[in-house]
Amino acid sequence: MPPRHNAMNPRYLTLATAFRALFGRRAKKIPLDAGGSCPNRDGTLSRGGCLFCNAAGSGTGLYHTGFGLRAQWDRLTPPARRRGEALVAYLQSFSTTHGPAARLAALRAERAALPEVAGIRLGTRPDCLDAEKIALFAAAPVAHKQLELGLQSADDATLRRIRRGHDAAGFARATRLAAGAGIGVTAHLMAGLPGEDTAGFLASVGFINALPVTGVKFHNTLVVAGSSLAALHEAGGYAPMGRETYVAAVAEAIARLRPDIVVERINADPAPGELLAPAWAADKRGLLADIAARLDALDIRPGCRFRP
């Protein structure tokens, strides 16, 4: 009988395990609002945003209220410091590298003043990166430098449908550029996107397998208040993926994933009050248990069905 999935015996390579191997101790990601914008929101590409996104994005808005990186850091890090954890600054809020390189350089100077930073992560889009910005990030004197890049799907038709504004080839170029500078890349993939089935989602897993991606975050597509997808859903033009279908899709994705890729997330977390559908997405504990049970039942390990 295969061993059961639990915190001490995960059936995939977790970020906690990867951090412990890197730092020799537990690590904590500290989310920091860096005041970023998005080419899909500020008019560079559009103002409507991606189909699934609302105007709040992933940030808190603190940066533009005068609550800078140091103030946020001092407020959020004490619990992790008391536990003796390594501190990883995770700069979020839409696309952190959007805009001129001078803005990123100014952020770098502000970030350099943060004490005890062991690693840095930047959340962004592949079309908001170039050689100059990559070089600025690569120069950071920390052990862990990671870009979190939203791909969502490797199917260009799907990317057009959800109004991403970039193609899969752009993601590949950005990933190779980052890897060449010694920077890791975490790919974000979504299951249940409009017009895309499980086969399409799994094709995206195959796409990142062929790139120097070091981590992946799997997300179930959420219908959130204020998004264009919410209007489409209300009009009957979109039905979210069912719970059982998502569980099966993620389990199969892990089976096909290149075994060295860190599985950093296996479900999406809606912000309080924003989730409209599917209702099961609010049951994080139950969803994680269902995925673990399926991995156990099928004796799935990362890469057990990987084909180079």
N, C-alpha and C positions, 0 to 999 in steps of 0.2 A: 504494500500500500504506500503511495507517495506521501512524503512529509507534508503536513498541513502548512498553509500560508499563515504567517504571523509576523509581528514586528521583528522577531529575532531570526526569522527564516523567510525573508521575502522571496517571491518568485520572479522578481525583476530587480535590476540594479537601481536602487533608490538614490535620491540626492543626498539624504542623510549619510548613507554608506560612502558615497563618493567624497563628501566633505570630510568625513572622518579619515579617509585614506589620505586626503590632501593635507589637512591641517593637524592630524593626530589627535583630534578631539571633536566634539560636537560643534556645529556652526549654526548661526542664526542669520537669515536674510532680514535686513532692516529696510522696509519699503519707504522710499523717500520721494515726495512729490518734487520734481525738478522743474516744474512750470513749462513743460513741453507743449507743443501744439501738434497738429496733424495736417498733412497736405490735403486730406479729404475733408478737413473742417475749416481751414483758413483761406480757402479759395485757390491754393496752388494747383490742386486737381479739381476739387469740388467743395461744396459746403454742406452736403447732405450726410457725409460720413459713410462708412461701410454699412451694408444692409442690416447687419446684426448689432451695430454699436449705437449707443445713445450719446448725448452730448457730454455726459459726465466722464466718459472714458474710464481709465484705470487710476486716475489720480484723485487726490483729496482737495485740490485747489489751494492748499496751504501756502505754496510758494508765492503765489500772486497776492496773498494777503500780508506779505512781509515776514512770513514764517520760513526762513531760509533753511538750507540743508543742515547747518550746524544746530539751529534751534530744534529742528525735527530729530536730529541724531541724539542730542542731549536728552530729549524727552523719551525716545523709544528704546535706547540701548541699555539702561540700567539693569533690567531683569536679566538679560543675556550676560551682561558683565558679571553679575553676582553668581551666575551659574558657571562662569569660566569659559563661555563659548566664544569661538572665533566670530568676528563680526563682518558680515558681507553687506556692503551698501548696494541696495537695489534701486536704481533711479528709474522712476516710472513717470506716468502722466503722458498719455498718448505716445508720440514718437520722440524720444529724448534727443536724438541726433538730427531732428528736422531743423532746417534753417542753416545759416552760414556757419562755417567752421569756427569763426570767432566766438560764437555763442557757446559752442562746445568747449572751447579753450577757457572761457570764463567760468563755466561750470567745473572744469577740471581744477582750476585754481581754488574754487570754493570747496570742492570735494577734498582737495589736498590738505585742507585745514581740519578735517575730521580726524579725531584721535582713534587709534587702535583699529584702523581699517585693514582687514586681512584679505579682502576680495571686493571686487566691484562688478556689478552687473548693470547693463543698460538695456532697457526695453525700447525697441524701435522697429522700423520697417526696412526692408531691403533697399527700397528706393530712396532712403534718407541716409545713405552711406556712400562714401567715396574714399579714395586713397588717403586724402589729407585727414579726414575724420578718423579713419582706421589707425593712422599713425599716431594721432593725438591720444587715442585710447590705449594703444599698444605701449606707449611710454609710461603708463602708470606703474609705479614701483610696488606692485602687490603680487602675491602668488597666484591669485585667481582673477582672471579677466574673462568675462562672458558677455556675449550679446544674446538677448532674447529676441528672436526675429519672427514676426508673424508671417507665416506662409499660408496657413489655413487649408489650402488645397493646392495640389500640383497640377490641377486641370485648369488650363487657361479659360475655358468656357465657364467653369464655375467661378473663377476669379472675376470675370466680367459680370457674371450674374449677381455677385454679391458686392460689386462696385469697389473692388480693392484698389484698382488704379496701378497695379504692377502685374507682371507675369511671373511664371515659375522660373524662367531663365534668369530674371533679375535676382531672385532669391539665390540661385546657384552661384551667380557671379559674386554676390556679397559674401556668401559663405566661404567661397574659395579665397577671396581677398582677406577675410578675417583670419582664416586658418593659416594663410601664408605669413601673417604677422604674429602668430602665436596666440591668437584669441579664440576661445571656444565659442560655439554657436549652439543655442537651444532653439529648435524649431517648434512652433506652435501649429498644431493640426486640429481641425474641427471635424467631427462626425455629425452627419445629419444636416448638412448645408442644403439650401434649396436646390433641387434638381440633381442632387448627387446621392447615390446609394452607397451601401457598404463597400461594394467593389471599388468605387471611386476613392473612398477613404483609404482603403488598403493599398491602392495604387500610389497614393501619396506617401505611404510608409515606404514602399519600394523606392520612390524617388529620393527620399532623404537618406536611405541606406547607401545610395551611390555617391553621397556627398560627405565632406569631412565634418558632419554634424556630430556633436558630442552629447547632446541631450535633446529630449523631446517632452513636450507637454501636450497631452491629449485633452480635448475639451468636447463636451456635448454642446450642441448649438442651443442657446437659450433665446427665448423670445422675451425681451426686456422692454419695460415701459419707455416710451420716447424714441424707440428705434423704428426704422422703416419696416423692419421685419414684423413688428407688432401690428402695423397697419395691414400688411400682407396677410398675416395670420387671421386677423379679425375679419378680413374680406373672404376668407376661405381659400386663399391662394397658397398657404403653407401649413403643413402638419408636421410637428416635431417628431423626431425619431422616438420610437417606443423604448421603454426602459430595457426590456429583454434584448431588443435588437442592439442597443448601445453596449450592453454588457458583453454580448457575443462579439461585437465589432472590436472592442478594446482588447478582449482576450486574444482574438486572432491577430490583432496588430502586434501585441507583445510576442506572440509566437513567430511572427515574420520579421521582427525588428532585429537589426544587426546587434549581436549580443553585448558589444562594448558601449552602446548608447545608453545613457542614464535616463530612466523614466522618472521625470521630475513631477509629473502630475497625471492623474488618470480621470479627472472630472473637472467640470467648471464650477466655480463658486459664485453664485449671484450675490450682488450687493443687497443689503437689507431693503426690502420694499420694492425692488425693481423687477422681480420675476413674475411674468405673466403665464408662461408655459415652457416646458411641461411641468406639471406639479411635482413629479417624482424627482426633479432636479434639486429640490429643497431637502431631500432625504440623503444627505451626504454619507452619513454613517452606514445606512442601509445599502446604498449604492456600492460603496467600497467593499462591504461584506459580500455582496452579490458577485462582484468581479473576482474577489479572492476565492469564493467558492467555485466559480467556473474554472479558474486557473488550476485549482486543486483537482476538480473532477476530471479535467482533460489532461492533467499532469503537464501543464504548459510552463516552459521556461523560455526566457528571451532567446530568440534565434532557433528554437527547435524546429521551425519550418523556414528558416532563413535560407535563401538561395542567392549567392553572390551573382 
